[in-house]
Amino acid sequence: MKKLFKLFFIMLKIGLFTFGGGYAMIALLENEFVSKRRWMQTDEFADMVAIAESTPGPIAINAATYIGYQQNGVPGSAAATVGVCIPSFGIIFLISLFFDAFQQIQWVAAAFKGIQIGVVVLILSAGLKMLWQMQKTIYNVVCAGLTMACLVLCSLFGINFSSVFYILIGAVIGLSVYFMKRLCEHGKVEARK
C-alpha cells in the first residue's frame, strides 16, 4: 500500500508540473525513475518510451501505466495512471469554467509562450539523452540519422508526414534486419554441417 501511495504521488507531482504533454514528461520520468529512485535501468526506460509512444493513447498515460504495472502490477498501473491524469483534468476543468476571461489576460498569454520554450528544451534534452545512451551500432546510427533528416526536411518544406509512419517504417526496417541476421546465422550453421 505504501508503494502504491508513493507511486500515485510521484505521478501526481509529475503530472502537475509537466507542461507540453507526454514528450515533455519523458525527462521528468527518467530523472525520477532511473536516476533518482533506480526503479528502472536506462535500457528498460528507453524500451518503455518506445512502447508508450507506439501504442494507442497519450504517451504520458501509457508511460504511467507501464511504470505502475512494472512496479506494482494492476493496482500500480491504476494508481500511476490516475495520479498522472488528475492534474491535467483539474486544470483543464478550471480553465474551461473561465476560458473566455482567461484568454483576454495578456500576462497569461505571455506565460504560455514562455512555457512553450521550456517544453521544447525538456523534449530536446530527453531526446539527446536517449540518443547518447543508445547502443552505437551501424543500424542504430543510420536509423536515427535518417529519421532526424526526414523530420528536418519535412519540417523545412512543410510536408505533413505523421510520426506514426516513422514508427511503422522503423518497425519494418528493424524486422527486416532481424530476419536477415537470422537467415545469415542459419546459413552459417547449415554450412558447418
Helices and strands as residue ranges (DSSP letters): H 2-16, H 22-30, I 31-36, H 42-54, H 59-97, H 99-103, H 106-133, H 138-156, H 163-192
